[in-house]
């Protein structure tokens, strides 16, 4: 039973084994009356010894419905007593243990047709699942059984129908037996056209995005469309991207007071978000806005939004040591969105009547409010600031100078932000994850390059240094990555995503700083990724390393969902590193990885946007650009700026200021050197190199033709 600690004489409090964990999510449940255990061998041994089934609950710290199920069921003493008597209960943070989550989420989706968090699994003491679901209410409700009812039914079956449960476990595991078919299937040349047609079919021309509701940002879809536009000149692809990015920035999914994007929109219009903020969304959306800034010839709007995202991350999501935190919760004071919404009365209190009226008109705040309570569906009198018109159009319609309007609203935003800071903040999940930091490193590196902002480059370098310094461990003579860091503790052997995303971030840093140590880091991580995760028989990469904990199955994740899959990023970074360094093994492994998943990609190409980008890079026309010269040459700086400003997503860039150093990794550096001590550019395409280009004028002309 949970240990009972008495505070005073009337209020009972509880403490369970999760009190010794580092995960903010697990610590949230450390004082539940449920006698939670962490996932470890001792816990499963206890279940086997006591002959009890295991109740596995998987979630994460900023999950709204995880909070709801905790309040309704896990804080209910009667439900907890039943669980404690008949089950061994295990809590897992899906962000700490994505390997566990991937397996049992796959089971849930197969058994129920859907998934999500909290994830509810019932399994045997040897980790074999036989029941799966997500959120369950505390009482039977319409067609959804209550959680106590489920516990009772499963307990009865465990006591009286154990053979059926074992048969069910066997059938489930047989269903997921790994397909050992060898690679060999290439994607058809028309696969990008097919993907584009699917995007066209689901695109919302009025509000942007894809589908109806809920709407997710899915930045990798936009990055694919930008590349498709570059390859084909198809204006509709770029138009879809611009419509989506502009609509999102107007909507409530964007935090107009503190910046940054919320997780997703519950409606078609991007108005009512699910309010949690995830680091990976900030990273991927920053990349989408940066690349669109390039693709539109330097449109300032997209630069502004990328800078707003970076402002939020540097201010609220960066640790003093340089690592990036994981997320901020949707809930505060027990209510989703409470931190982010405003009544008109509060606007008047903070801004005064005149400014409040202008702010309310611009950001569509009303006395009745536009924020609907999720439980009752009724309006609350609270508002989510959002734009219907661009500020330019609003200025015209109200006969206000647009520069004056921007200045006034900016001042109001700062005052509202200062006022909001005094509110009770949502929980910050301050654990640092290697894979998500890899995504943010890449975004800041690209931001530093495209926007010529050293602050962004420094943020990327600090995070990479933090991970390599604080989140590694010596094992069998090599330095191995760890997945999670929090409160001075680095733990959990790294997964495929950690190696792939960090290698990609290091490579982007090289292309921004041209510091060869970052290229060397990317190559080292790529080699370790191949050694630890690559399936040389069937193709692709396993999610867990060959010497990680043995689970009931090995998974290979390829679907590009909220974030790109590890296999997609692995293929992408190996393709790019392989071409730059002439490493054919990298390119062959990237090709085999794509071939491993070709069947699924053909069936549902829009679910594999990042993998399609890797395939396009491998098979399409690419360029390797080497700029050679002295670091203090102004013409060199101009040429590097030109390369950063132009949208050339199928090009690789190196700066050859030290042929001996760069030549250790890029063989052509030995002979593609400065001519006559002048700034010189070499562009190679399809194994053919153009004549050396002397100076920035000729280089700019060549760039514009790519």
Beta strands, then each sheet from edge to edge (+ up, - down):
strand 1: 3-7
strand 2: 11-15
strand 3: 36-37
strand 4: 53-59
strand 5: 87-93
strand 6: 119-123
strand 7: 129-133
strand 8: 215-216
strand 9: 264-265
strand 10: 273-274
strand 11: 277-278
strand 12: 327-328
strand 13: 331-332
strand 14: 335-336
strand 15: 428-429
strand 16: 432-433
strand 17: 472-475
strand 18: 478-486
strand 19: 489-493
strand 20: 623-628
strand 21: 651-656
strand 22: 680-685
strand 23: 688-689
strand 24: 693-694
sheet 1: 1+ 2-
sheet 2: 3+ 5+ 4+ 6- 7+
sheet 3: 8+ 9- 10+
sheet 4: 11+ 12- 15+
sheet 5: 13+ 14-
sheet 6: 16+ 18- 17+
sheet 7: 16+ 18- 19+
sheet 8: 21+ 20+ 22- 23+
sheet 9: 21+ 20+ 22- 24+
end
